[in-house]
């Protein structure tokens, strides 16, 4: 039995929306960190949208077949920083960063900081934990990089 090689990166009390972080983390799960970072860079440039699956009240649809979507730029920057940390931790452990895959992402709401005086507004805080595993067998790697086959539907 092979031991699973895993790497963890935690971000505590990040100043981002919990709802945005949940949607982004659904989007990057089961992807390699390099692919996830590339796609989040495109989100920051507003070229692709994050699909909204849970918090989609009163959200407009975006181009493509994703339905409601949005461009959370601040949260994307923070999650890119965590993905860089995952890769650095993997290099530190001696793992191959090309064979990493994001397997578990945990998003929790953090406590809000104390306010004094006449300070208005809400500050949002979020805890994020990203866990990536190293793929060992060549079959798993091929399955990850295999392009999706389109199903052909023929109407008569």
Secondary structure, 3 states (H helix, E strand, C coil): CCCCCEEEEEEEEECCCHHHHHHHHHHHCCCCHHHHHHHHHHHHCCCCCEECCCCCCCCCECCCCCCEEECCHHHHHHHHHHHHHHHHHHHHHCCCHHHEEEEEEEEEECCCCCCCCCCCCCCCCEEEEEEEEECCCHHHHHHHHCCCCCCCCCCC
